[in-house]
């Protein structure tokens, strides 16, 4: 990459981040439905056409943070260590996310992260889009488990993605109920191991 191209990419990333930050701040302060795209553009000091170059829809202004993780389970399976079975790799990855307090696991008690998840779960248009992400994740994981994406691989992928989603949602609920991430960590680990134990007993390696 030339120096000029690198400069353009850094400028593009700064603009992307400025729009994203302005959008999330406004949505959390006023509510998703109460903020217009024009409001976000004004706060980020960009034009609406510029905003739409980075985020094609209003929902994308919120959900790109989740969309960045699309295909993560498939990548974990594809990049697993030699001799490691897919479920073992996915368990390891999820437990590591809990240790790191990765927001994707639901175990992050930063006020803005909790508010962000509440907004996503309680706004119908956002929740619907997130559901479509799950379908894409299932398809990618099925292909990683078996390039022929036969019925067994599709069924396995669906079960794995659902278990991970339920675990993450339960972790978020623990925090909403008043626990700290530190206090919820051990129950979250125990629940994750139970979930993956059930997957292994039903699916095998």
C-alpha positions in Angstrom: 0.0 0.0 0.0 1.4 3.4 -1.0 1.7 6.2 1.6 -1.1 8.1 -0.1 -3.4 5.1 -0.1 -2.6 4.5 3.5 -3.5 8.1 4.3 -6.8 7.8 2.5 -7.6 4.6 4.4 -6.8 6.2 7.8 -9.0 9.2 6.9 -11.8 6.9 5.8 -11.5 5.0 9.1 -11.6 8.3 11.1 -14.7 9.4 9.3 -16.3 6.0 9.9 -15.5 6.0 13.6 -16.7 9.6 14.0 -20.1 8.8 12.4 -20.4 5.6 14.5 -19.6 7.4 17.7 -22.0 10.2 17.0 -24.8 7.8 16.1 -24.5 5.5 19.1 -24.2 8.5 21.5 -27.4 10.0 20.1 -29.3 6.8 19.9 -28.5 5.9 23.6 -29.4 9.4 24.7 -32.7 9.8 22.9 -33.7 6.4 21.6 -33.2 4.8 18.2 -36.6 5.9 16.8 -36.3 9.5 18.0 -33.1 10.2 16.1 -33.0 10.8 12.4 -30.2 10.1 10.0 -30.0 13.9 9.5 -29.4 14.3 13.2 -26.5 11.8 13.1 -24.9 13.5 10.0 -25.1 16.9 11.7 -23.6 15.6 14.9 -20.7 13.9 12.9 -20.3 17.0 10.8 -20.8 15.1 7.5 -23.4 15.3 4.8 -26.1 12.7 4.5 -24.7 11.3 1.2 -21.3 10.9 2.9 -23.0 9.1 5.8 -24.7 6.7 3.5 -21.4 5.8 1.8 -20.3 4.3 5.2 -23.7 3.1 6.5 -26.3 2.2 3.9 -29.2 2.2 6.4 -30.0 3.7 9.8 -29.9 0.3 11.3 -26.3 -0.2 10.1 -25.3 2.8 12.2 -26.0 0.6 15.2 -25.5 -3.0 14.1 -22.1 -2.7 12.4 -20.7 -3.5 15.8 -22.4 -6.8 15.8 -22.0 -7.4 12.0 -18.2 -7.1 12.6 -18.5 -10.5 14.3 -20.4 -12.2 11.5 -18.9 -15.6 10.6 -16.8 -15.6 13.8 -17.8 -19.2 14.7 -16.9 -20.4 11.2 -13.5 -18.6 11.5 -12.8 -20.3 14.9 -13.6 -23.7 13.4 -11.5 -23.0 10.3 -8.6 -21.8 12.3 -8.6 -24.4 15.1 -5.5 -26.1 16.2 -4.4 -29.4 14.6 -6.3 -32.3 16.2 -8.8 -30.1 17.9 -12.5 -30.9 17.2 -14.8 -28.0 16.2 -16.9 -28.0 19.4 -13.7 -27.9 21.6 -12.5 -24.9 19.6 -15.8 -23.1 19.9 -15.9 -23.8 23.7 -12.4 -22.5 24.1 -13.2 -19.4 22.2 -16.4 -18.7 24.1 -14.7 -19.2 27.5 -11.9 -16.9 26.4 -14.4 -14.3 25.4 -15.9 -14.5 28.9 -12.5 -14.0 30.5 -11.9 -11.0 28.3 -15.4 -9.6 29.0 -16.1 -9.6 25.3 -19.5 -7.8 24.8 -20.5 -10.5 22.3 -20.6 -13.0 25.2 -23.0 -10.6 27.1 -20.6 -10.5 30.0 -19.6 -6.8 29.9 -21.1 -4.4 32.5 -19.9 -1.1 31.1 -23.0 1.1 31.2 -22.8 2.0 27.5 -22.5 -1.7 26.5 -25.5 -2.6 28.7 -27.5 0.3 27.2 -26.5 -0.7 23.7 -27.7 -4.3 24.1 -31.0 -3.1 25.6 -31.5 -0.8 22.6 -30.8 -3.6 20.2 -33.0 -6.2 22.0 -35.9 -3.8 22.6 -36.1 -2.1 19.2 -38.0 -4.4 16.8 -36.3 -3.3 13.6 -32.9 -3.9 15.1 -33.8 -7.2 16.7 -35.1 -8.4 13.3 -31.9 -7.6 11.6 -29.9 -9.3 14.4 -32.0 -12.4 13.8 -31.0 -12.4 10.1 -27.3 -12.3 11.2 -27.9 -15.5 13.1 -29.0 -17.2 9.8 -25.9 -16.0 8.1 -23.7 -17.3 10.9 -25.4 -20.7 10.8 -24.8 -21.0 7.0 -21.1 -20.0 7.4 -20.6 -22.4 10.3 -22.3 -25.3 8.5 -19.9 -24.7 5.5 -16.9 -24.7 7.9 -18.1 -27.9 9.5 -18.7 -29.6 6.2 -18.1 -28.0 2.8 -20.9 -30.0 1.4 -23.2 -28.4 4.0 -25.3 -31.4 4.4 -28.2 -31.7 6.7 -26.1 -32.9 9.7 -23.8 -29.9 9.3 -26.7 -27.4 9.0 -28.5 -29.0 12.1 -25.3 -28.9 14.1 -24.5 -25.3 13.1 -28.0 -24.2 14.0 -27.8 -25.8 17.5 -24.3 -24.3 18.2 -25.3 -20.7 17.2 -28.5 -20.9 19.2 -26.7 -22.2 22.3 -24.1 -19.3 22.0 -26.9 -16.7 21.6 -28.8 -18.0 24.6 -25.7 -18.0 26.8 -24.9 -14.5 25.8 -28.5 -13.3 26.4 -28.6 -14.9 29.8 -25.3 -13.2 30.7 -26.7 -9.9 29.8 -29.8 -10.5 31.9 -27.7 -11.3 34.9 -26.0 -7.9 34.6 -29.3 -6.1 34.0 -30.6 -7.8 37.2 -27.8 -6.0 39.1 -24.8 -8.4 39.1 -21.4 -7.2 38.2 -19.5 -8.9 35.5 -17.1 -10.1 38.1 -19.8 -11.7 40.2 -21.5 -13.2 37.1 -18.3 -14.7 35.7 -18.3 -18.0 37.4 -22.0 -18.7 36.8 -21.4 -17.7 33.1 -18.5 -20.2 32.8 -20.6 -22.9 34.4 -23.5 -22.2 32.1 -21.2 -22.2 29.0 -19.7 -25.5 30.0 -23.2 -27.0 30.5 -24.3 -25.7 27.1 -21.3 -27.2 25.3 -21.5 -30.4 27.3 -25.1 -30.8 26.0 -23.9 -30.0 22.4 -21.2 -32.7 22.7 -23.5 -35.3 24.1 -26.0 -34.7 21.2 -23.6 -34.0 18.4 -20.4 -35.8 19.3 -17.1 -34.4 18.3 
